Amino acid sequence: MTAIAVDITQMGAAARSASRKLAASDNATRNAALGAIASGLLSKEPEILAANEQDNTAARESGLDEHVIDRMVLNHDRIVAMADACREIAALPDPIGNVLEERIMPNGLQIQRVSVPLGVIGVIFESRPNVTIDITALCLKSGNGVILRGGKEALGANSVLAEIARNAVKSVGLPEDAVQFVSSTDRSLVGEMLRLDRYIDLIIPRGSAELVRFVGETATMPAITGGIGVCHTYVDAAADLDKALKVVMNAKAKRPTVCNALDTLLVHSSVANQFLPDLAREFGVSGVEMRADGRAIEALHGLADGARVSPASADDFGTEFLASIAAVKVVDSMDDAMDHIAEYGSGHSEAIITEDKDASERFLAEVDAAAVFANTSTYFNDGGQFGLGAEVAISTSKLHARGPMGLREITTYKWVVRGDGQIRE
């Protein structure tokens, strides 16, 4: 696809103007737009898949990493999932215009705090074309305009998806410029976008650590610069090992290229000799490489055929692999596990597997992360799985938003004051 010239400032101005009209629209109309997007996705499936296949072929020919290509792939089930997410978001309560608190002051002033959209949200993302629809749906439902800048590797599919969304918005009488897509691959436009604080109220990067860091250092508007997922699962001395095996396999092998996939497994020394050989066998079948510390390697004596084990380096702990690789370490206590997580974790998703209720509750209370899990997979850290419909990002920040960012996290509030001639003495 040939890139075209883009005036990013003009796009920002158009999105700002459209966002004011979108904020004043009623919930039924915004829901109708989401329904039209869902229908458009299903009716345009052949066109979407054709564009996606062209993107994927070009990505392979250019030598792009396989874990990146895996994030790019669309198929019938994923298109249906995008359409379903639009309908699920439409079914959620209206997040704007809600009175969050109100009071009448002694002087008779009526004061309310009312939820409102943020305004215009800019998103710079890589690889995953479903992000185009998920973020657009959340922004429309919450009355926000959106400017999307996807990676060049998925330009074809993203362009088709953005056009479906814009046509759907227009079809229900809302301004199509509420959804803006940067169709140029000119990298200088990213820098321009990050200086567009006159029009963009919040910028969200979704992608590599390098992208997140660049946005944090460059943006002149507020930015959500967390989201890197170095995720741990700790198998406690009191774990049900059959349950642990199932959960760990799901967290690592189900979809290893996503940010909530397991990166480091911590295993209590009292169960390591029993648990790790069984896990190595299952990891071997799924093609997962284990990078094990010395004690873990000792526990893996008599490795099953097909197991892939190598000694861990210092750099393996604290790495977000986004691939079929897991670092493995044996620890002597839950305190050791929590200390390791505190040192190497990114505050994204952390899990414990244990039948000890006290240990479980202590882990959930003391581990500092956006989402903590007991006896279940970190793969659940997802807006759809949390009942949010989708997410614009998974934030590891502590201010404004943390964890999956749904409708509530992309609204703010304003104070509404009604009087009858009162003046301040």
N, C-alpha and C positions, 0 to 999 in steps of 0.2 A: 504494500500500500504506500502511495506517495504522500509524504507529509506536506501540509500546507502551512502558509504563514498564519501566525496567530497573534492578535493584539491582546495580551493578557490583561492589560489595564481596562480595555473596553469590556472584556469578559467580566471582570470584577464589578464594574459599574452596572452592567446589565444584570448580574446576579443580585447585587444589592437592591436594585429597583424591583426586581421580581420577588425578592424575599419579603418586601413590605406587603405586597399583594397576597403572597402565600400566607403570611402571618395573620392576615385579616380574613382568610377563607374559613369556611366551616369544616368540621370534621368529616361530614358525609362526603363532601367534594374531594377532600384529600384521600379519603378511603377509596373513592371511585377511581382516582388516579392510580392507586396501588393495584386495584383490581384490573385496570386496563394494562398495567405493566405485566401482571401475571398472564393475562390472555395473550399479550404480544409475545412474551417469551415462548409460549407453547406454539403459537402459530408461525413464529419465525425460527423454529428449531433448526430446520435444514440450513438456513442462512448463517445462524450462529455457529453450528458445527463446522460448516465449510470454512468460515473465517478462522475458527480455532485450529482446525487442522493445518491451514496455511501457516499460522503462527508457530505451531508445534514443529512443523517440518523445517521452517527457517531457523528455529531455535536449535534443533539438533544439528543442522548443517553448520551453524556457527560455533558449535562446541559448547553450548550452554550446559551447565551442570544438570544431571538428571533430576536432582531433588527440586530444582527450579521448574523444570518441565512438568514434573508431577503436579505441581501447584497450578500449572496453567491448564491442564487437561479438563475439558468439558465433555460431558456425555448426556444421554437422555436423562438419567437419574439425577444428575447435578442440575440440569435445567429445570426439571420438575421441582427439585428442592428449592431453587431460587424462587420459582413461582409460588410454592407453598409458603415460603418465608414472607413474601409480599402479603399474602392473604392473612397470615398469622399476625403480622404487624398491624394490618388494617383492623383486626379484631380486638386489638389492645385498646384500653381507655385513652381518650384524648389527653395528651400530656400538657396542652397549653390552655390557658384561660381558667386554670383551677385556682381557687382561693386557698392559699396555703395557711394563712392566718388572718384574723381580722379583729379589730377592737374599736370601740368608741371612746374617745378621750373625754375628760371632764369638760373641755370646752366645746364638745359636740362634734369635733372632727371625726369622720368615719375613715379609718385607715385599714387598707388591705394589702397583703403581699400576694401577688398573682403570678403564676408561672407563664413565661413567654419564651419564644425561640431565642437562641443565641444570635441569629441573623444569617450570616453566610459562613459555611464551614468549607475549608479547603482540605483536600486529602491527596497526598502523594503516595502512591503505592506501587508495588512491584508484583509481577507474575500472575496474581490470582484474579481472573476476570470476574468471578462471582462478587468480588468486592464492589464492583461498579453498581450492581443491583442492590446488594445488601445496604450499602451506605445511602444510596439514593432513596430507597424506601424509608429508611429511618429518618432521613432529613425531611422528606416530604411530609411524613406523618407528624413530625414535630414542628412543621412550619418553617424550616430552615432552607435557604438556598444552598447549593453545593457546587463546588468547582472540583472536578476530578482530573488528576494527572496520573495516568497509569504508565507502566514501563513500556518501552518500545517493543519488548519481546511479545506482548499481548495486544498490540495496537489494533490489529484487525478485529478480534472478538470484542474488545472494549468499545470500539467505534460502533459496531452493530448494536451492542447492548445499550450504549448511551442514547443512540438514536431511537431505539424502542422506548426508552424511558421518556425522552423529550416528546415523542409523538403521543404517548399516553397522557402526559400532563396537559398537552395542548387539547387533546380530545375531550377533556372534562371542563375546559374553560379556564384553566389556570395558565399562568405564563410559562412557556417552555424554557425561558431563560433562567428559571429557578434551578434547572439542571444544566450545568456547563461541563463540557468535556474538552480537555486540551488535546487536540488532534495532531499536534506537531511533536516530533521527537527531539526538537532542539533543546538541549540540556540547559541552555542559558535561561529558558523560560522558568525553570524551577527556581533559580535565584530571583527572578522578577516576581514570581508568585509569593516568595517568602518575604518580600518587602511590600506587599500589597495590604498593609494593615489598615489603610483607608477603607477597604471594602471587605476584607476577610477578618472575621472575628476570632476564629480558632483554626489552627492548622494541625493536621494529624498525619504523621508519616507511618506507613506500614510496609516494612521490608527489612532490609539488612541493618546490622548495627551501624554500618557506615552511613546509610541514609538517615537513620534516626539521629545520629550524632551531628551530621551536617545540618539537619533542620533545627536542632536545638541550638547550634552555634550561630545560625544565620537568620532565623525568623525574627521579624520585628513585631509580630503579634503573638499572643499566647499559643503555646504548642504543647501537645501531649507527646513527650519524648521518651516514654517508657515503652514497654511491650516486648523487650528481648526476653525470651523464655529459657532460662537455665533451670530445668525442672527436675526435682528429686522425688524418689519414692523410697521410704525407709521400711524394711521388713523387720519387724520387732521380734524379740525373743518369744513373745506370746502370740505370734501370728499363726493363723490357719494357713498352712503352706500351700494347700490346694487353691485356696482363695487368692493367696498372694501370687501364685503362678499365673492365674487367669488375669488378675488385675495388671500385673507387670507386663504381660504379653500385650494386653490391650493398649496400655500407655505407651509402649515402645513400638510395637510392630504393626498396629492397625493402620496408622498413617504417620510414618516417622518424619515427614517433611514439614509438619505443622509446629507452631510455637508452643503448644501445650503437650507435646510428646515428651516422654521421659528422656532425660539426658544422663543422669547419674543414679545408679541404684546403690543404696546403702543397706547392708545386711548385717544383722546381729551375729556375733561370732558363735553363739550357741546353736544357731540354725544354719550356718553357712555351709557346713559339710553336707547337710541333707538337701538344702534348697538349691544351691548353685549348680550342681551337676544336672539336676532336672531342668533348670532354666537354660543351661547351655545347650541341652538337647533341643529344646523348643526354639531357642534363638537360632540354632543352626538350621532348622527346617525353614525358618522365616528369613534366613540370610542376614541376621543381625550379628555384627561383630562385637565381642566383649573386650573392652580394654580394662584389664583387671589389675588391681594392686597386688603386692606380693602375697598377702594373706588370702586373697580371693583365688589366686592361682593355685596356692596350696590346697584350698578346698575343692579345686576342680581336678584333683588327681583322678586318673582313669577316665579322661574325657570321652564323651560319646562321639562316635564317628560323625563327621560333618560339623562339629562345633568349631567356631572361629574365635579364638582367644589370643590376645597379644598383651604384653605388659603395658600398663598404663604409664603415660608420661605425666609430668606435673601439669602440663597444659590441658590434659584431658578433663581434669576437674575444673568446673567453671566454664566449660565450653557448651554452647548451643549447637549441637551437631546438625540438626535438620537433615539427618540421614540415618541409615540403618547401623548406627553405632551407639553403644552405651558404655559409659564408664562404670566400673564396679569397684566398690570398696567395702571391706569388712570393718565393722566398728564394735566396740565392747559395751556400749550402752546407748540409751536414747539421748542422753546428754551429748555424747560424742557425735551422734547423728545430727542433732540440732546445732551443735557448734559448727559442723561441716557445712550445713545449709546456710548458716549465718555468714560464713566466710565466702562461700562460692555461689550462693543463690542469687538470682536477679529479682526476687520478689514477685514472681509470676505465679507458679503453681507448685505446691509441695504436698506430699501425701505420706500417710503412715498406714501400714497394714498391721493390725493387732487385734486380739480378742480381749485385751486388758482395757477396760473402760476408763480407768483412771489415766493410764498412759495416753490413750486416745485423746481424752479431753485436755490433758496437759499439752500435748503436741498442738492441738488446734488453737489453744489459747496463747502459746508462747512463740510459735513460729510466725515470723513477720513476712507475710506475702499477701498478694491481692486475693488469692483463693487458696484455702487449705482444705485437704480432703482426708477422710478417714475411711479405710476399707473400700475405696473406689478409685477410679482412674482419673489422672489429671487431664485426660482427653475430654472430660466433661466441661472444662473451663471454656465455655463458648456461650455467646449470647442466646442462640437458639435453644441450647440445652438448659439454660437458666430461665427460660420463659420470657426472654426479651425479644424474641422474634429473630434477631440477628444482632451484630454489634458493629459499630463504626471502628472500634479498636478494642484491644484488651490492654488496659493501662496498668503499668506498674508504678505510676506516680501516686502520691498520697494527697495531693491537693487537687480539688475539683472533682476528680473521678478516679476510681480504682477498680480494676477487674474489667469484665465485659461492659462496654459503654453502650447502653441502649437509649431509649427515648428520654428518660429522666436526665441522663448525663449530658445531653445536648440541648437542654433547656436551662434558662436562668429565671430570674424573677424581677419584677419591678414593683415599687410601692405605688399604690393608687390611693389618693387622698381626696375626699369629698367634704366640702364645707358649705357654709351658708353665710359668707361674709366675715368669718373670723379673721382677726389680725393678731399678730404676735406682739405682745407688749414688751 
